[in-house]
Amino acid sequence: MASNKGNRPTNGFLKVSSRSFPASVAGAIAGLAKDGSPIELQAVGAGAVNQAIKAIAIARGFLSPEGYEIVCIPNFADIVIDGQYRTAIRLNVIAFKTSGRIAESLPEDVKKQIEGQSKNFSIGPSDDPKENAS
């Protein structure tokens, strides 16, 4: 990761590889979140995406006790590496202070998910067949 004073990335995102240590990336995410800086991770390949997702989960563990919640929005990005076009995954991480209330700008369904499952945040169908019955 290229960075400058204040631990802010100079290229606009944190590059995560399959050899990145998730706890180290999580520390960078938490630091940027506390600074109020934009957070975006870039990963190319399944191993790198795996490390990035683990880092986001670990960062949530660092930030939750301090009253922060995070949301991750994935996107595709076409990039060039050594003259070859590749598809990267960019993970936009939004951190916000909850102050006992969920941020007003979030959609209602996201607020309900966070309020109802602050430790086990999940989106999608439940594992309970009774809840999935039509």
Sequence and secondary structure as in RCSB ss.txt:
>XXXX:A:sequence
MASNKGNRPTNGFLKVSSRSFPASVAGAIAGLAKDGSPIELQAVGAGAVNQAIKAIAIARGFLSPEGYEIVCIPN
FADIVIDGQYRTAIRLNVIAFKTSGRIAESLPEDVKKQIEGQSKNFSIGPSDDPKENAS
>XXXX:A:secstr
  B TTS BSSSSEEE TTS HHHHHHHHHHHHHHT  EEEEE SHHHHHHHHHHHHHHHHHHGGGTEEEEEEEE
EEEEEETTEEEEEEEEEEEEEE TTS  TTS HHHHHHHHH SSS   S  S HHHH  
